[in-house]
């Protein structure tokens, strides 16, 4: 198989259909929270003070995306789906945590979503951690106390701070062997020969807490801890990676033929091999539960968004759509659009949603799948089975895009977010209608081609305008791509090539059009006037 990032073999379907999180942004809220929570585990003692230095997209949109609340919530140890995130500042006050935000500005040499976190503990300890939010809730710790590292949390991860000394690594691996922990990957970083060193062990299976006292008792060890991503489903059991099924679209097709399954079936098989059937079933049940709530609750009881730009638009489309359905979208697509818009409203009130694959594009997949399933399936069990299979299909497409291209607006524009979600939904719709895996991939490729170059220009840095309407357009693109493919229209450019094209186009977009709120619609006079009236978002 062709070489793919390590993340491919270890990324769960529910890191694509997820995380389950409080809105409004998977990269700027959930990803930021995860950066802070992991950083908080890298210092011993109770944290009393923290300073967050924000770069690039984080610097420009942190208030509107709830990044500030999320970072503080991460230090406090909250999970991505904890609705107390919105009250993080008050919680910090109650716990005696002092915090400060500094705006560093732009630096094209570092990741678009970068935060430097300075931590101080009650016992006088201090640590400096650099976190990067990669999109879709994924994150990476790239530096600790000035030492370049790489910690993703994709595996069960043991972090050890120790002296750089002869035999140090042998002592550490010996301790893990005694605890019967199998090391998947091991990396050691150091300041200088004989100086401070950090070893990162990524292991198979769930964390074995009894190994920590053994490791901490070693003379050369200063500190050791397990790193766990909040809201993550990737604390894997035995069998952690599945490179034997597929790592790109062409191999996905081969796996479908070999196993006699559709894309959804292959992705389900992959997930069950990774985490076990029971856990896969629980994770899917949770995703479906949240998706059904997020696509219906705002239609029944709309709430005003944090920025005030959204307030019942989904309900108006849902109620008023019947008057135009026959001559415009049709009843099913109108339902799908209303559901998709509802998710963005729920997210913009800091409600719980499923990022699919990001919070900014979270409405497209559930809107399409749930609207169509109600028509095609019979009883409740049949509907559940169809929805589950369709979501696994969507996850398969999203997994390839997340690892071969990107799904973060700050890296690839809105084409990476809504474009990816629409491609996922298009493939799922094809599968739901009995299409072949080839047709599903054609639909995904056609859909991406129609959204190439879509910029990310959130007004005021909020995931509200034009994000909600673009989710609606993503639904229309998915329906169109699916119908074209099912009708026999093929994509000239195969899906793998289209993913590469999307990545290159995203990188060609200027920074002003990649989630900085410094270009596009965000700088229109009317948009800026609206922001001035709101006053909460911009730094």
N, C-alpha and C positions, 0 to 999 in steps of 0.2 A: 504494500500500500504506500501511497505517497505520504511524505512526511507532513504531518499536521501539528498545530500547536498541541501541547500537552492538554490544554483545556478541552479539546474536542473529546478525547477519550474519557474524560472525567466529568463532563457537564451533563447533569441530569436534564431530562425533558422538562422538569419543573423549575429549572433555572431559566428556561426559555419561556415557559408558561408560568412566569413568576419573576421575582418573589411576590407572595401575598404581602401587601404593603399598604401603608397609609400614603396617600398622594401628597403632593401632585406630580413628582418626578422620580423615575426609577434611578436615574444617574445622580440627580442633585438632592434627592431626599433619601431613598433607600441606600444607594451607593455611598453617599456621604455618611450616613449613620453607620454603615458597616465599617468604613475607614476609621471612624472615631472609636467604635467599640473595640475593634482589633487593637488600635493604638493604646487604648486604656488597659489592655491585658499585658502590655509590654513593659510596664513599670510596677514595681512592688509597692504596696502600701495604698492607703486611701488617697485619692486624688483630690486636692484642695483648690487648685488653680489650673486653668488651661487657656492657652492663647491659640487661636486659629488664624493662620495667614492664608488668604485666598488668592488663587491665581486664575487668570484667563476667564473662562465662562463662569466659574464659581464666583470670581470677583465681581462680575457684572450683574449676575442674576440671583445672588444667594438669598435675598429677602423674598423675592417673588416665588422662588421654588421651595421655600421652606428649608433651605440648606442650613441656615443658622440654627433653627430648632432641631433639625435632624442631627447635626454635629453634637450639640449639647446632649440630646437624647442618647446618642451612642456612648458618650462618656458615662452617662448614668446607667448604662446597661440595658436600655429598652430594646425590644425586638422591632423589626420592620413593620409589623402589623399592629403595634400597640397604639391605640388612639390617644394615649397620653402624650404622644410626640408633640401635638399641638400645644401642650401645656409645659413643654420642657423647661422653659425659662423659670416658671414658678416652681417646678420641682427642684431645679438647681438651687434656687434660693432656700428652699426648705432643707436641703441637704448640705448647705454651706459651701457649695461649689461656686467659685468665682470664675467668670469666663470673659473673654475679650475677642473681638474680631478685628483683624487688620487686613486692609486691601493692598495687595502687592501689585496688581495690574496685570499686564500681558507679558508673556515670555513664550515665544513660539518654539523654543527648544524643549519645553516640557509638555506633559499631557494637558489637553484642554481643560480637564476637570481635576485640578491638583490642589491639595490643602496640606500645609505644613502645620503640625500640631505639636506645641510645646506643653509638656505636662509637668506639674510639680506635685509632690506627694507630702503628706503630713509629716513623714519622718525625714524630710529634707532631700529626698531623691528627685531627680529630674530626667526627662527624656525628650528627645526630639524625633518625631516620626513624620515621614512624608507619605501621604495616601493619594491614590489616583482612582477616580471612579470611572470605570470603563464602559458603562452603558448597560442597561437592563438590570441594574442592581449589582453587577459584578464590580470587584475592586481589586486593587493591588497595593501592597505596602512596598515602596521602592527604596526607602532609606530609613535607617535607624541610627541616630546620633552621628549623622554624616557618613555612615557606611552604606554603600549601595547594596540592597538586598532585593529579593523578589519573593513575596509571600502573597498567595492568592486565596488560600483557604479552600481550594477545590478538593483537597484531601484532608483527612484528619491530620493536623499539623502540630508538631511539638517544637516550640521555640526555646532555645537554650542560649543564654548569655554566659560566656566563660572566658577564662584566660587562654590565650594562644600559647600552648605548650606541647612539647613532644608527648605523644600518646593520648592527647585530649580526645581526639575523635574515636580512637579505639576504646577508651573508657566509656564514652557515651553510647557507642553502638553495642558494647558489651552489656550495658545496663538495659538497653532496649531488647536485646536478645534474651536476657534473663527473664524479662517480662513477657516473652514470646510475642513481641510486636514486630511485624514484618515491614521493613523499610522499603517504600516504593521509590522515593527520591531523597537524596541528602545533599545539602549545599552548605558550605561554610564560608563565612565572610569575615574579614579581619581588618583592623586599622593599620597594623604593621606587625612584623615578626615580633612575637612575645607580648603583643598588646592585647586590646580587647577583641574578642571574636564572638560571632553569632553563628550558631548552627541551626539549620531548619530541617527537620525531619518530617517528610510526608509519608504517612503510614497507611496500611490497609486496616479497615475495620474502625470501630468506634473508639473514642479515647479510653485508654485504660488508666484511670486515675491513680492506681496504686504504683505506677511507674514514677510519678512525680517525686515522692519522698526519696526514692532510690537515686534519681538523677540529682536532686538538690543536695543530697548528702555528699556528693563528690567534691573534693577539696577545690578543684579548679572551677566549679560552677558558681556563678553569682546569682543566677535566677533562671527558672524554668517554668513554662506554662503551656497548656494546650490552647490553641487558637481555634475558635469556632465562629463561623459567620452567623449572625442572627437572621432568622427567617430562611436559612439555607436548607436544602434537602440533600446536600452532597456530603454529609457525614456518612460515608459509604460503608457498606458491609463487605464481606469477602467477595472478591471478584471485581472490584473497583473500576475497571476499564473494559471497554468492549471494542477494540479495534478490529475484531473479526467480522463485524457486520458491514460497516461502511464508514468512510470518512469524507466523501463528497457525493455529488448527485449521481454521477455515473456509476459509482459503486453501490449507491442506494438502489438504483434500478436493478443491478445485478442481484443484490440481496433479496429484492422483491421476487425476482424470478426463481431464485434458488429455494426460497422458503414458501413460495406460492401465496404470498401475502401482499396486501396493499401497503402503501407507505405508513399508514397508521399502525398496521399490524407489525411491521418491522420495528418501528419506533417503540411500540409497546414491548416487544420481545427484548430490545436493547435495554429498556428501563428495568424490566424484571430481572434481567441478568445482572444489572448493576446494583440494584437495591433490594431485590426480592419482590415476589408478587404481592405480598401483604402490604409492604410499605408503598409500592407503586399504586396500589388500589386506594390506600388512605390519602396519598397525596393528590390523586386525581379527584377523589370525592371532595376534598377541601377546595380545590380549584373550581370545580363545577358549582359547588354551593355558593362561593363568593361571586362567580360570574353571573349566576342567576339573580343574586341580590343586587349586584351593581348595575345590571341592565334593566331592572324593573323599579327599584325603590325610588330613584329620582323622577321617574315618570309619574309615580303616584303622589309623591310629596317633595316637590322641588325645594332646594335650598340655594340661597345666594352664595356665590363663590367668594373666596378670600379677597380677590381683587375687585369683585363686584361686576365683572364683565359677563358672567354667566348667571342666569336666574330663570330656569324653566324653559329654555329653548327646546330641549329634548321633548318635553311634554307637549309643547305647541306643535312640533313636527308630528308626534304620535297622534294627537287628537285631530289635527287639521289635515293630515296627509290623505285621509280617505277621500276628501273632496277632489284631489288631484291625481289619485293613484292610477286611475284608468288611463290617463293621458300622459303621465309623467313617469314616475319611478315604478309604479305597480305596488300592490299592497305588501308583498313580501319584502321588497327592497326598502319600502318606506318604514316597515317595522324594524328592519335591520339598521337603518340609519338612525332612527329614534333611539334604539338600544345603544348604539355606539356613542351617540352624543350624551346619553345618560351616564355612561361610564366616566366621561370627562368631567361632567358636573359633580359626580360623587368624588372623584379624585381632587377636584379643585376646592372642595370643602374639607380636605384632609380626611376623607372617608377611606375605608378599606377597599382596595381593588386588587386585581391580578394584573401585573405587568405582562403584556403579551405582544411583543417581547419587551416593550418599555411602557412606562406609565403614560407618556405622551401619545402613544398609539394604542393604548389598551382597549379601546372600544371596538376596533375593527373586527378582530377574530370572534369574540363572543357575540357581537351584534349579528354577524353573518351566520355563524353556526347555529345559534339558538333560534333565530328567526326561521331558518330553513328546516331545522330538525322538527319543529312543531308541525310542519306540513307533510314531511316525507315519512315520518315514523308513526306508529300506531299508539300503543299504550305507553305508560310511563317508563316501563323497563326497556322497551324498544327505543324510545327517545334517548334515555340515558346511554344505551349502548352505542347509538349513532353519534351522539355528542362526544363521548369518550374517544371513539375511533377517529373522529374528525379532529379533535384536539391533539391527539397523538400525531396525526398527519401534519397539522400546522406546526407542531413542535419540531418535527423532522426537518421541515423547510427552514424554520427559524434557527435551528442548531447549525446548519450549514452556513447560513448568512452571518450568524454571530461569530463564527470562527474563521470563515473565508473572507468575509467582508467586514461590516460593522453594523451595529444597530443603535449607536449613540448619535443624537443630533449634534452634539458638540464636536464630534469627529467627522460625521458624514452628512450633516444636514437632515432635513425632514424626510428626504428620500430613504435614509437609513432607518428611520422610525416608522412612519406611516407606510413608506414603500415596502419595508420588510413585513409589516403586519398585513398589508394588503396581499402580498405574495403568499404568505402563510394561509390567509383566509381563502384565496382563490384555489389553492391546491386542496384545501379541506372541502370546499364546495364541490369540486370535481369528484373527489372520492365519495362524498355523500350521494352524488347522482350516479354512482356506478361506473365512473370513468376509470381509465387505466392509470398506473403510476406515471407512464410517459405523458399522458394528457395532463395530469396534475402538475408535473414539472413544467410543461409547456405553458399552462395557465399562470404559474408563478413567474416564469420568465417574461411572458407578455405583460403581466401586470407591472413588474418592475420597470420594463421599458417605457411604459406610459407615465411613470412617475419620476424618471431620472431627472436630476437637477433640482428637485423640490427643496427649497431652502428652509432653514429653521430660523424664524424671526419672531419669537414670542414677544408680544406687546408687554412692556414693563417687566420682562423676564418671567412672566406668569405662564403657566401651562393652561391657558384659557383661550385667547385669541392669537392667531387663527387656528389653534390646535384642535378645538372642538369641530370646526367646520372641515378641517382636513381629515379627521377621522370619518366624517360623513362621505367625503370624496374617496377615501380609501375603500369604503364599503362599495361604492359605485364601481371603482376600478376592479375590485375583486370579483364582483358579479359579472362584469364585462369580460375579464380575463377567463373566467370559468366558462362562460357561455361560448366564447370564441373557440376555446380549446375543445369543449364537448361537441362543437359543431364541425370539428375537423380542421380547424385552423392551427397550424403549427408555428412554433417560434423558430425563426431562422437562427437565432443565437441560443445555444444550449444554456441551461440554468447555471452551470458552473462558470461559463464565460460571462454570463450576465452579472453574476455576483462580483466578478473581478471588475467589470465595467462600472458597477455601482460604487465600488470602493474607490476606483480612480477618479470618478466624477466627484465623489464626496471630498476627497483630498484636494481637488482642484478648486473647490468653493473657497472664497475668501473667509477669513475668520468672522467678519461682520455678518455672514450669513449662516453661521454655525452656532446657534444658541447663545449668542452674546447680547441679543437685543440691541445691536448697534447698526442694523441694516434692515432692508426690506420693509415690510409693513410696520415694524416696530418704530421706525423713524418718520412715518407719515405724520403730518401735523395733527391730524385728528387723534391718532394713537398717542402722541406725546401729550396732547391736551388732556386726554382721558387719564393718563398716568399721573399727571400733575394733580388732578382732582383726587385720585386715589391716595397717592403719597406714600404707600407702604413698601414699594418694591425695589426701586432703584437705589443703588449706592451713590 
